[in-house]
């Protein structure tokens, strides 16, 4: 207890003590809570608290926080006792901080105080509701606590009194806290998903580090609270901003502003926040329309099996060329609200049933979107702050698009291929888009028509950079799973996976934008360009984590450089920089399609399989813009003084970035893999295998078909299925991944197959059984398109079973198909295990290459050699007991039926040997359905007319076999 130093003012004071004792009591009580639990837990229950769901001592030798505080008596009780004691000082600490920092008319202290109270309550939530009590609520409350720590720590830095030591400690501790989250998540995934021995121990060290850093950050308040004496009275006047420091207050305020990126530098205005939210949403709408065009265009060459003519609609993006015509330019600039509203035709298109007219509607909407956004950027280019705000809204709109696509399993909920039946939110999205446009355009343009164009630099170089930049952003960053699938190479998992590590891409995008805004001189240097180029090279040439680290470096660079590059282009002739820029973008789109579609387009063989050329061209185009910027900077240093830019909008944009990251993490938490992956007929040791060519997940009416595919696969009780024409990770297919939705919804493991940089149309495998190992193959294809194959080994009821998924070359290339047949036959023959081939073979039964696939070389047998009606899809097998085979009509989902077969897995080596040795006559003995167990039968609902257009056809019913 300390008496006041102001004795003449202490009359009537019964108790007084210095405010720093609130900090110290909180620090001591919190430390004792965790430390006592750790010491007692290790002393009494060491082996039990280091045990996790996969491993125990000695693989795991240090307990996690959750296991220490929640699993055993008496450490749990002692911990909760000290945490209860901690709650009083904790609330007092939040209250004193508010009293210290509040000032008339300032709302930030109130917001930080509210976040502090909520943070304290969630702390009580995850400490009193342990993972043993309720794992889900423990995780929800812990994640909420971490999220609330973001405004608490950054707000404390921004509001910190002018105390150099306290500011320094808070910056270091805050940075260490959030930096620790990255390895924390990494090692948790290594433990939870990859089941790496010892990973949980390392995770535990980082988890305990977070506790230490968290308590230490709040302990720093002791350096400020000595200004208080709890009567309570401000004895130093610190709440008015006065304090002793050898550093000038203005310097400290600047340091605080730098530490928080200027987010809290000015007051909060609700109207401004609404403006920025509307601007970002309108940017999201632009990217939604742009990314939808390729999908609706792609529908037509699919059904025409070649060039359809509708591909010309990709040129709708070059509408900014019309801004070269003065009357058009004047009209668009003066009537931006009208043109931006017309661009929403791209969202209205979902109401148009006819695919042709839907394409026309999207094309018109995109042409208006491009010309409207370019006119807005150009007219606002005379005001640096307003231009920067528009650019941030556009680029954050891309990030919002990626977040929405993750939440909707790589589909955008407002695309014209979506509607209510397949998860679309089109009406809601359109309503919000109209409101956003009205808010986005409510301010008059800064200039009526003609804006003085920047004479320095080159408009041509700027246009090249716009083409390269928009192509890179669209092709690589419009979906968080794209670059992850570039580096995917099968099981066992040795790299990132889409539904677990997608946030790393979002975090890199966020970091890149922040750097681009706060350090533009850094990102416009050749050094930064070199780092981005190295990242591009790593992504292109390497797999697994090495390739993905390169992808993250490239992501940071692309988002950072987008701010100065778009700003530079907006100040020059818009018809040149954006009109010609989008023409270059269109050329790059065709380029990256032709590297895989070379068999169907004029001159295609010249660029066959050259994704590396696409990446090099992209970086050269961006480099042209960097050269232009560097040249201008050199000239500006000689004649121009730097201009001060109003940055008040940044706090709102950064706030939106934080909110989008939060929403992504919520979606990530919901999508975190928790399936039990149970097969449908475990008691019968039976599995159902299927093969389906899904036609890029677009149905006959141009709707995304994942939901309908899911329903048919589930109702047919398919345990293992091969999907062909499944690689959707290109601009023309929307950068989608159907396998994510199917695997997570159906509870299946998934191998995406050869990635989008392997130049195939895709082959994927989904399985209810663990995939122990998988290898991707690109079969010989000297003339035609590449043929992808997956060779996977599954653990089926304890028996190793090999599954091959294969898409053969086209009918036009017989030599390719012969070479592929030899390759795959030898590959299948090399496996001594029971095996199944799920394939697209392009051959007639009993003829030609069929006799190589079904041969002594491969050891494979046809699931039903009497089925004369096949041409493409085949199921072959060996070493398994085949019990049934059926062909199910596609309805309007795709152009190819779903073929399924049922197999019983041998229970021991003796039975396996007998199955390999069985004669053809024994294998092909057919029986009536009543002669087999009920669990072996196909679902009856698909008999007759079936359901939703799906029925057993060709045979009108399934076939069953008694062997």
DAKA-V508126 format. One record per residue. N is the residue number from 1. PSI is psi in whole degrees, 0 to 359 (none if undefined). NEAR is the number of other C-alpha atoms within 8 Angstrom. Layout:
n: (N N)
psi: (PSI PSI)
near: (NEAR NEAR)
This chain:
n: (1 2 3 4 5 6 7 8 9 10 11 12 13 14 15 16 17 18 19 20 21 22 23 24 25 26 27 28 29 30 31 32 33 34 35 36 37 38 39 40 41 42 43 44 45 46 47 48 49 50 51 52 53 54 55 56 57 58 59 60 61 62 63 64 65 66 67 68 69 70 71 72 73 74 75 76 77 78 79 80 81 82 83 84 85 86 87 88 89 90 91 92 93 94 95 96 97 98 99 100 101 102 103 104 105 106 107 108 109 110 111 112 113 114 115 116 117 118 119 120 121 122 123 124 125 126 127 128 129 130 131 132 133 134 135 136 137 138 139 140 141 142 143 144 145 146 147 148 149 150 151 152 153 154 155 156 157 158 159 160 161 162 163 164 165 166 167 168 169 170 171 172 173 174 175 176 177 178 179 180 181 182 183 184 185 186 187 188 189 190 191 192 193 194 195 196 197 198 199 200 201 202 203 204 205 206 207 208 209 210 211 212 213 214 215 216 217 218 219 220 221 222 223 224 225 226 227 228 229 230 231 232 233 234 235 236 237 238 239 240 241 242 243 244 245 246 247 248 249 250 251 252 253 254 255 256 257 258 259 260 261 262 263 264 265 266 267 268 269 270 271 272 273 274 275 276 277 278 279 280 281 282 283 284 285 286 287 288 289 290 291 292 293 294 295 296 297 298 299 300 301 302 303 304 305 306 307 308 309 310 311 312 313 314 315 316 317 318 319 320 321 322 323 324 325 326 327 328 329 330 331 332 333 334 335 336 337 338 339 340 341 342 343 344 345 346 347 348 349 350 351 352 353 354 355 356 357 358 359 360 361 362 363 364 365 366 367 368 369 370 371 372 373 374 375 376 377 378 379 380 381 382 383 384 385 386 387 388 389 390 391 392 393 394 395 396 397 398 399 400 401 402 403 404 405 406 407 408 409 410 411 412 413 414 415 416 417 418 419 420 421 422 423 424 425 426 427 428 429 430 431 432 433 434 435 436 437 438 439 440 441 442 443 444 445 446 447 448 449 450 451 452 453 454 455 456 457 458 459 460 461 462 463 464 465 466 467 468 469 470 471 472 473 474 475 476 477 478 479 480 481 482 483 484 485 486 487 488 489 490 491 492 493 494 495 496 497 498 499 500 501 502 503 504 505 506 507 508 509 510 511 512 513 514 515 516 517 518 519 520 521 522 523 524 525 526 527 528 529 530 531 532 533 534 535 536 537 538 539 540 541 542 543 544 545 546 547 548 549 550 551 552 553 554 555 556 557 558 559 560 561 562 563 564 565 566 567 568 569 570 571 572 573 574 575 576 577 578 579 580 581 582 583 584 585 586 587 588 589 590 591 592 593 594 595 596 597 598 599 600 601 602 603 604 605 606 607 608 609 610 611 612 613 614 615 616 617 618 619 620 621 622 623 624 625 626 627 628 629 630 631 632 633 634 635 636 637 638 639 640 641 642 643 644 645 646 647 648 649 650 651 652 653 654 655 656 657 658 659 660 661 662 663 664 665 666 667 668 669 670 671 672 673 674 675 676 677 678 679 680 681 682 683 684 685 686 687 688 689 690 691 692 693 694 695 696 697 698 699 700 701 702 703 704 705 706 707 708 709 710 711 712 713 714 715 716 717 718 719 720 721 722 723 724 725 726 727 728 729 730 731 732 733 734 735 736 737 738 739 740 741 742 743 744 745 746 747 748 749 750 751 752 753 754 755 756 757 758 759 760 761 762 763 764 765 766 767 768 769 770 771 772 773 774 775 776 777 778 779 780 781 782 783 784 785 786 787 788 789 790 791 792 793 794 795 796 797 798 799 800 801 802 803 804 805 806 807 808 809 810 811 812 813 814 815 816 817 818 819 820 821 822 823 824 825 826 827 828 829 830 831 832 833 834 835 836 837 838 839 840 841 842 843 844 845 846 847 848 849 850 851 852 853 854 855 856 857 858 859 860 861 862 863 864 865 866 867 868 869 870 871 872 873 874 875 876 877 878 879 880 881 882 883 884 885 886 887 888 889 890 891 892 893 894 895 896 897 898 899 900 901 902 903 904 905 906 907 908 909 910 911 912 913 914 915 916 917 918 919 920 921 922 923 924 925 926 927 928 929 930 931 932 933 934 935 936 937 938 939 940 941 942 943 944 945 946 947 948 949 950 951 952 953 954 955 956 957 958 959 960 961 962 963)
psi: (136 140 158 149 355 78 327 349 9 11 130 354 121 320 137 142 158 144 337 343 338 315 314 320 322 316 314 313 316 318 317 323 307 320 318 320 320 314 312 320 316 328 324 326 41 306 332 322 347 351 134 191 341 319 164 197 138 355 319 127 5 131 150 167 315 314 325 316 348 352 336 153 139 357 326 316 317 319 313 329 311 327 323 319 325 331 322 303 330 311 323 322 316 318 315 322 321 315 326 326 347 144 153 133 5 123 340 315 323 316 318 324 319 317 325 319 313 322 320 318 317 331 314 327 308 342 328 332 96 171 334 323 305 101 318 311 327 314 318 314 324 316 319 320 315 319 318 339 334 303 330 310 313 324 321 322 316 325 357 132 161 75 105 318 315 318 316 313 318 318 314 315 322 313 318 321 307 333 328 336 327 304 331 310 319 311 335 319 321 322 308 316 312 349 46 126 133 347 327 330 315 318 319 321 317 325 315 326 321 320 313 313 322 310 320 323 315 335 337 338 341 331 341 328 352 353 348 149 126 94 336 137 142 104 351 355 22 332 346 3 2 139 160 132 143 350 132 141 322 326 318 321 321 322 320 320 318 321 331 10 21 7 324 20 336 173 164 131 122 318 320 321 319 319 311 319 318 319 315 319 321 325 321 320 318 311 329 317 316 314 343 335 313 323 315 332 318 332 323 312 335 311 339 349 40 190 128 340 333 349 339 341 347 342 0 341 345 14 333 343 328 344 350 340 116 314 321 315 315 318 315 317 320 340 48 327 319 312 323 323 321 330 339 358 330 335 327 339 335 341 347 115 317 124 322 310 332 318 315 318 317 317 317 315 319 321 321 325 316 312 326 313 319 319 320 313 317 317 331 358 345 348 104 317 318 321 315 322 319 318 318 321 320 314 322 332 324 316 321 322 318 323 314 320 325 316 331 28 47 4 146 126 349 14 154 355 3 150 182 326 337 25 8 150 45 313 316 315 320 318 312 326 321 314 320 318 317 323 321 325 13 336 136 149 149 333 144 318 297 126 137 118 146 122 332 154 181 123 327 314 321 322 322 318 324 316 312 320 309 325 316 315 317 312 333 329 1 354 137 344 349 303 335 321 338 323 4 134 28 190 152 153 125 14 194 156 151 317 1 317 8 329 336 322 317 318 320 321 317 314 319 314 318 315 318 327 316 334 61 326 328 315 340 17 161 335 313 320 321 319 316 321 321 318 318 320 317 317 320 326 341 159 180 212 327 312 322 326 319 320 319 320 317 322 312 316 315 316 324 315 342 326 305 327 315 321 319 317 326 336 354 185 115 329 326 306 319 325 305 328 315 334 317 318 315 320 318 324 313 320 312 347 319 337 340 334 25 337 349 359 151 132 7 318 339 330 15 125 33 59 330 322 321 316 319 315 320 312 327 318 316 322 328 320 323 318 318 318 316 319 318 323 320 319 321 328 337 332 333 143 149 145 141 130 134 120 19 334 340 322 327 319 316 326 319 319 315 318 319 321 319 314 322 316 326 312 322 319 318 323 359 132 121 12 153 353 42 131 166 329 63 322 331 0 37 144 148 126 146 158 135 128 110 1 42 28 33 125 183 341 16 30 148 134 11 315 317 324 315 314 317 316 319 316 334 356 48 127 325 127 137 132 133 159 52 357 105 12 58 161 318 345 4 9 60 173 94 329 333 311 313 315 316 323 324 351 60 150 154 137 113 338 193 132 177 342 13 2 42 173 357 143 131 158 129 139 137 346 149 135 105 322 143 142 138 139 140 109 158 130 71 335 314 200 155 143 114 150 149 132 109 146 122 151 97 102 38 356 135 124 129 135 130 128 129 138 112 164 174 166 331 349 77 325 320 313 328 314 321 322 316 316 309 324 316 322 315 322 338 348 124 358 162 139 157 136 125 109 167 104 344 62 157 150 138 8 154 231 340 321 354 321 315 92 175 335 312 332 6 153 148 141 332 92 347 354 97 350 0 154 321 302 134 145 122 160 165 151 16 158 106 129 341 157 138 154 128 127 150 345 229 20 316 195 6 140 169 120 136 150 148 138 144 132 133 147 344 175 325 314 322 315 320 326 322 326 354 148 164 319 318 318 323 13 117 147 168 158 324 343 355 157 152 325 345 355 155 153 138 341 343 10 161 234 349 206 139 31 3 125 160 127 179 300 351 353 161 159 141 153 143 78 none)
near: (4 6 6 9 4 6 7 5 5 8 6 4 7 4 6 13 12 12 14 13 9 11 16 10 10 14 12 8 12 12 9 10 14 10 8 11 14 11 8 10 13 9 7 6 9 10 8 7 14 14 12 7 4 7 9 12 9 5 8 15 10 8 13 15 9 9 11 15 15 12 11 10 6 7 14 13 8 11 14 11 9 12 12 8 9 12 10 8 12 10 10 9 11 11 9 10 10 12 8 8 11 10 7 4 4 8 8 10 11 9 8 13 12 8 12 11 10 9 12 12 8 12 11 9 11 13 11 8 11 14 13 8 6 9 9 7 10 14 10 8 12 12 8 10 12 8 9 12 10 8 10 11 11 10 11 9 13 12 8 11 10 13 12 9 6 12 12 8 10 12 10 8 12 12 8 9 11 8 8 11 9 8 10 11 9 8 12 11 10 12 13 7 6 8 9 7 10 10 13 13 12 9 14 12 10 12 11 10 9 10 8 8 12 10 11 10 13 9 11 12 12 13 8 11 12 10 12 13 14 10 8 7 7 10 8 8 10 12 11 6 8 10 10 6 9 4 7 7 8 6 8 12 9 8 8 12 13 8 10 11 8 12 13 11 8 6 8 8 6 6 6 10 10 8 10 12 10 13 15 13 13 15 14 15 10 12 11 12 14 9 12 12 14 13 12 14 14 11 10 10 12 9 6 8 6 8 9 8 5 7 10 6 8 11 8 10 13 13 12 14 12 10 13 11 7 7 6 10 14 11 9 12 15 9 8 12 10 7 12 13 10 10 14 13 12 14 15 11 12 13 5 9 8 7 10 6 9 14 12 8 12 16 13 12 15 16 13 13 14 12 13 14 9 12 14 11 12 13 15 13 12 11 7 10 10 9 13 10 11 10 12 12 15 14 11 12 16 13 13 11 14 13 13 12 13 13 10 10 10 13 11 12 14 12 14 16 9 17 13 8 6 11 9 12 11 15 6 7 11 12 8 8 12 10 9 12 14 9 10 11 9 7 5 5 10 7 9 9 10 8 8 5 7 7 5 5 9 7 11 8 10 16 16 16 16 19 18 17 13 9 12 11 11 10 10 9 13 13 13 15 11 12 12 13 12 12 15 14 11 12 11 8 7 7 10 12 11 11 11 11 9 12 12 8 11 13 9 12 12 11 10 14 13 10 11 15 9 7 8 12 6 7 13 13 10 7 6 11 13 8 11 13 10 10 14 12 9 14 17 12 7 9 13 12 10 10 14 16 11 14 13 12 12 14 13 15 14 13 15 17 12 11 14 11 14 10 12 10 15 13 12 13 11 17 12 13 17 16 15 14 15 12 12 11 13 12 8 13 10 8 10 10 10 12 14 13 10 14 9 8 10 5 7 13 7 5 11 10 8 8 10 7 7 11 10 8 9 13 10 9 14 13 10 12 15 14 8 12 12 10 9 10 8 8 8 9 8 6 6 6 6 4 4 4 6 7 8 10 11 10 12 12 13 10 9 9 10 8 8 11 11 9 9 12 9 8 10 12 7 6 8 8 7 4 7 5 9 8 9 8 9 9 5 8 9 12 14 12 13 14 16 13 13 14 12 9 12 14 12 9 9 10 11 10 11 11 7 9 9 11 8 9 9 9 8 8 8 14 13 13 13 14 13 16 11 16 13 12 11 12 12 11 12 13 14 11 13 12 10 11 10 12 12 11 7 8 12 13 12 11 10 12 14 16 14 14 8 7 10 12 10 13 19 15 14 14 12 12 14 9 13 10 10 13 10 12 9 8 12 10 13 5 7 11 12 11 14 17 15 17 12 12 12 14 12 10 7 5 10 10 12 13 13 14 15 15 12 12 15 10 6 5 10 8 7 13 13 9 11 14 11 9 10 10 12 10 9 12 11 7 9 5 8 13 15 12 12 17 15 11 12 11 10 11 11 7 8 8 10 11 9 12 11 12 10 6 8 14 10 14 9 10 11 7 8 4 7 7 6 9 9 10 13 14 15 12 13 12 12 14 10 12 13 14 13 11 13 13 12 12 8 9 13 14 10 9 11 12 14 14 14 13 13 12 12 11 7 6 7 6 9 13 9 8 11 9 6 8 6 6 6 8 11 9 9 8 9 8 8 5 6 10 7 5 6 11 9 7 7 5 6 12 10 7 8 11 8 5 10 13 13 16 9 7 8 9 9 11 12 12 12 9 9)
